[in-house]
Amino acid sequence: MHFRLRGPADGGFLSSRGAGILAVLAALVVGVPTVFGVISGFERTSGGEVAVVRNGGPFDDNKIRQIIPPGSSITWTGMWSQVHRYPAQQRFYTITSDQDAGERAGVDVVTVPSGDGVNMGIEGTVYFSLNLDPATLKAFDDKFGTRKFRSGGSAYYPWEGDEGWSAFLDQIIRPVIENNLRAQIGNFRCAELISSCSLVQNTSSGRQPSLQQFDNNANIAKIQDAVNKSLAQDLKNMLGAEFLTDIHFNLSRVTLPKVVQEAVDQAQAQFAKVSEAQAKVAQARAEAEANKARQEGYNRCPTCAEIEKLKALPQGITVYAPGNAGGIALPTR
């Protein structure tokens, strides 16, 4: 009987080494994702956010798994789950001409026509909160959290930070706000919101328009109250459920288009010139009446007239000879 040891030339050692390498690689392929999945399966929320968790494993469905309330402790969410974070605090949507304060970049003003066809620039802020009821949150994530919204040339999910949330508000909430403002502003004439608007509006009689006084602040408050009554219901109808709560609109400013405002400024300048001319006429009339009264007094008292003449002479004159060659010597002062 003969025995022979298998050496490197026979491939025995190489086969064992290759099998070991394959085993290590297999362990890494399976183990690393597993470890990562376990580590990433723990989540928690801050005080200002709520999270909707969806299944996301390779052999799992994509249904909602759970809701993590605001300010939670470390919570197990399952391996490879997706976490959609939404704001849990009061939020707002601002429309303003301030380039650094609005939701959109640059000047952002809602322009809607008044009842008499003048475009009015509306600025304001809508305050609201996301409904944190678990069932409502699940419905919201199913309807809006699974689609993207465009903003600034990119598309975002509403749970993708401030950019995503702003994109959602801009595409879904903004049109409802504009529609409400259009409906309410149309109930008022331009001059009822900005009195100076009456200076540039045409009149059927052809007479020069005059500044009409209206209680603009009261009318603006009426618009704000009307928007607050209708906006919540309109948002509920549009979104399909009461996803937003504690809705309040604050109308901060009503402006005129640039061209109309320039016309108003010119009209006001003309009125200022008219007022100045009228003041000069009144001053001249008063001076004439004063001179007339003074002359009547001089007629009754000729001596008084001479005294006034002497008082009016410049200082340093020593001889005063009106019509007298000899003159009258005056004392030096």
Secondary structure, 3 states (H helix, E strand, C coil): CCCCCCCHHHCHHHHHHHHHHHHHHHHHHHHHHHHHHHHCCEECCCCCEEEEEECCCCCCCCCEEEEECCCCCCEECCCCCEEEEEECCCEEEEECCCCCCCCCCCCCCEEEECCCCCEEEEEEEEEEEECCCHHHHHHHHHHCCCCCEEECCEEECCCCHHHHHHHHHHHHHHHHHHHHHHHHHCCCCHHHHCHHHHHCCCCCCCCCCCCCCCCHHHHHHHHHHHHHHHHHHHHHHHHCCCCEEEEEEEEEEEECCHHHHHHHHHHHHHHHHHHHHHHHHHHHHHHHHHHHHHHHHHHHCHHHHHHHHHHHCCCCCCEECCCCCCCEECCCC
